[in-house]
């Protein structure tokens, strides 16, 4: 404990270990102390029992105060930067809550978020418009290629460079092709896909694109091969998984290597997926929260993380 001046004529003290302030019979300080424990409950994965043991408050006292805090939503604060490089992604919590986050990769701060039930075009469009209306300049966007998001970007900020997440493309293609493709075309395409994350300059990029285009020309007939059902009279592509990988890469190709032109643009959304992972880990510690309180928990988590940054 150290002396920390006076407040309202009363001696004030501070705990050097936990940062709590002590002033006898001062309710404002008491509430501030409880908020310190509330922050630990939100951000540091501490349970009621752990906080009760460390703070001296009873579990019921902590629950009452924390419920009051979860009844209101904080206003997100951030350092307004001249130019941001956004990571945009959405994640789901028990298929009930969808959190869409617009996070600056340079300063690791959330610029905007939306808690909704899915990634919808109109909402994404509105969010991007709100970011621009705040006076924030978007230097680049990295995303996983969601169709609604790409459509919103083209509508609101068509001149902003968009980088497709390379890890997402690589991961999905590996799943579709499987670890041991049965066809020669599938095996060769998997080898090409595995080289994506090694591309870090223009020369490697050109060699990789040439290899992919040569492969597509070599297996053109294989990709276009169709099967026919005499019962239904319908046609479909015989090698659906290989063709799906080819189509994904072909459509993403113009936006796969934007990061080579501007190194401030991240080439993957790994950072925001890691952020989501920590958030879900914290929320899982406190199972049993109602849907409305889970939403408030998420809002407080984003609020404190921005302050921490």
Secondary structure, 3 states (H helix, E strand, C coil): CEEEEEECCEEEEECCCCCCEECCCCHHHHHHHHHHHHHHHHHCCCCHHHHHHHHCCCHHHHHHHHHHHHCCCCCCCCCCCCEEEEEEEEEEECCCEEEEEEEECCCCEEEEEEEECCCCHHHHHHHHHHHHHCCCEEEEEEECCCHHHHHHHHHHCCCCCEEECHHHHHHHHHHHHCCCCCCHHHHHHHHHHCCHHHCCCHHHHHHHHHHHHHHHHHCHHHHHCEEECCCCCCEEECCHHHHHHHHHHHHHHHHCCHHHCCCCCCCCCHHHHHHHHHHHHHHHHCCCCCHHHHHHHHHHHHHHHHHHC
